Amino acid sequence: MKDNSFAAGRSLLKSRWPELSTIKTAKANGLPSPPLQDPASQGEGLIRLPIMPGGMASEITLIEAMAARQSRRHFPGGELSLDELSFLLWATQGVRKVSSQFSLRSVPSGGARHPLETYLFIKAVHGLDPGLYRYLPLDHALTLLRKANDPDGEEKELDEALLKHNFGAAVTFLWAGAPERGEWSYAFEAHRLMLIDAGHVCQNLYLACEAIGCGTCAVGAYDQEKCDRFLGLDGKERFLMYAAPVGKRA
């Protein structure tokens, strides 16, 4: 028997591109582009990251990284260096070119809209206090959203929100949707493209982790309300879409 409860989800995965010609998007109406990244809140200082790729070197080739790529859930290798974190952020959202309406980055994105914000729960990165951060790709910098006064307690809270999928990570990548960036260009088609974009970003994280002796595991199973609350998101304009705990291999 066909289960009609799947119909709405399957419909989201299908292209409706020809229908775009029947409407005028915000872009077509001459409205300004939404900001390419969320600004740092007033009073939030910027933590500048080492320029990438800089002196980072991989001991394996791209082909070797692709062949070795796997989901890793055991991180016995201790803390990450700031250079390593900077490299992983550059690999997943690093900016190569910026204009008033788009940015070209290290990952593809429909219309170069990049409708994701990267949040980080940092537990063990050398030189950074444990806490919740957000990455500002146009500045290649971090902004501290809140310091973890009880790192173990906050890690436990995040682990529960991720349904026990944090695996004691040194840093957890948490990607939140910024749908208005894509909606400006592509209206209802933007939401399907956001899912595709998230996959591009996480696969780059996998390959970058393999290159520097780290590991990660993509997480799509989580408690939406608990994750949004942990990140301080409203669940409407910003909401968690994907997560990936990262740590050092032995």
N, C-alpha and C positions, 0 to 999 in steps of 0.2 A: 504494500500500500504506500502511495506517495505521501510524504510528510510535508504538508503545506507550510509548516512553521519555518522551513528552511528558505522559503521563497524570497523574503526580504533580504536575507543575507546574500543569497546567490545573485539577486538583482544588483546589489552594490558592486559586485565583481565584474559586471558586464559593462562594456563601453556604450555610452550614449552620445558619442561625439557628434554625429550628424545633427542632433537636437540643439547643439550650441549655436548653430547658425540661425536659429529661430528666436534667439533672445539677445539682448545687449548686456554684456557683462559690465561690472563696475569699471574695468579698464576701458572697454569700448565707449562707455559714457563719459570718459575723461576724468574720472575720479582719481585722486592721487594714490600711488602704491602704498600699501601698508608698510610700516618699517620692516627692514630686512632682518632685524633681530630685536628682541625685547630690550629696552634700555635698562641700565643698572638703576635701581631705585635710589632716590636721593639719600646721600649719606653712605652708600655702599662704595667702598674703595675697590680699586682694580688691582688684582695680583697678576702682574705681567708674567707670561710664560716664556721659556726659552724659544727662540726662533727655530722653526722647523722647515725642512728636515734637518738643517744644521749639521751637527757632527754625528747624528744617529747613524749607526751602521748595522746592517743585518748580516748574520753569518750564514743565512740560507737564501736561496734564490726565490723568486716569485713562484716558480713551478713547485719548488720544494714546500713552500708555505701552503700552497693550494692542496698539495698531496697530503700534508700533515694535518690540515685543518679539521678540527673536531670540537665538539662541545666538551668543555673541561669543568669539572665541579670540585676539584681538589686543589687547594692553593697553599702548599707548604713553604713557599719560597720567601715569605716575609714581605716587607714593604716595597712599594714602587719608588723609583726616583722621580724627581720633578721632570727631568728630561723624558723619562718613559711616559709619564702621564701626558706631557705636552705633545709627544709624538702620536699617541693614541687619539688625542683630540684633533690634531691636525689631519690625521688619516681619515677621520670620520666626518669632519665639518670644516676642514682647513680652507681658507679663502684664497683664491688666486687672482680674482679681479672683481671690482665692485663698480656698479653704476647706480643711478638713482632708482632704477626699477628692478634690478636683479643683481645677483652675485654668483660668480663661478667658483665652485668649490672642488674639493677632492673627491666628491661623490656626485653622480648625476641626480637631477631633480627635474620634474616636469615644469618647463618654462623657467627653469632656474629660480623657482620660488622658495625652495628649501623651507617647508612649513613645519619645522621641528625645532624645539628648544632643548638643549642638552643640560640636564641637571645631574649632579654628581653627589653621591653620599660617600665622603672620604673617611676611611677608617685608618689607613696606614700608607700615607704618601710622605716621603721624607721632606721636611720643611713646611708642611701644611698642618694646621690644627684640624683634628677630626671635626666634621660637620657637614652641612649641606651647602653646596656651591652651585653656581650656574656658569656655564661657559659662554663667553661673548666672542663668537668667531671673527667678527669684523675687527676686533681689537686683539685677538689671540690672547685673551686674559680670562681670569676667573673673578667672580664676585662672590664673597661669602654672604650667604643668606642667613645662616645661624650657626653658631658654634655649638658643638655637641658637648654639653656639660657632663653628660653620662653616655660616652660613646657606646659602651656595651648595651645599655638600655635602649638607645636609639637604633642600634643595629638590630636588636631583637624586635623592635617595633617594625622596622622595615622588612625584616625577614618574615614576620607574620603577614604584612601587607602583600608580600610577594609569594605567599603561600608556601613558605619554607624553601624558597629558591634563591636565597642570597649566598649560601655556601661559605660564609665567613670571608667574603671578598675584602680585598684591600681598598677597592673603590668600586662603586656600582654606578654604571651609566643608566640614566633614566630619561627617556626621550618623551617629551610632551608635545602634543599637537598644537599647532598655531594655524588653524584652518583658514582664517581670513586671508592669509597670504596667497593661497591657491585659489580661493573663491573669487578673489579680485580678477583673476585671469580666466578661470575655468568653471565658475559657478558650481553646479552640482557634480561636475566631473572631478572636482578637486579632491573629493574624499577618497575616491578609488586611487588616485595618484598618490595620496599621502601614505597609503598602505605600501605601495610599491617603493616609495622613497625610503620608508623605514627599513625595508629589507636591504636596500643599497647600503645604507649607513652601517647596519649591523654586520653585514658581510665584510665590509672594509675593516671593522673592528676585529673580527676573527682573524683576518690575514695579518693585520698589524700586530696583534698579540702573538701570533706564531713567530713573527719575524724577530721579536725581542725577548723570547722566553717567557711570555705570559700566556694565560689562557682565559677563555670566557665561555659563557653559555647563554644563548638567547632565551629570554623569558617572556612568554606571551600569556601565561596563566597567573593572574593576580587579582586581588580584591580592588576594584576600581575606586571605590569610595575611600578606602583606607590609604591607598597610594596617593590619591589626589590630596587628601588631608595631610599626609606626611610632607608632601612637597609644597603645601600652601596654595594649591590650585583651586579654582572655582568649579571645575568639572564641566564648564560650558564653553568658555573661550579658550581655556587651557586644561588639558587632561592628559594623564599618562597614556601612552600608546605602546610602549615597548621598553624592556629593561635588559641589562646584561651585566652581571657581576664579573669583575676582573681581578685576577691575582697572579702572583708569580708562581711559575712551576718550580719544582725542586731543582 
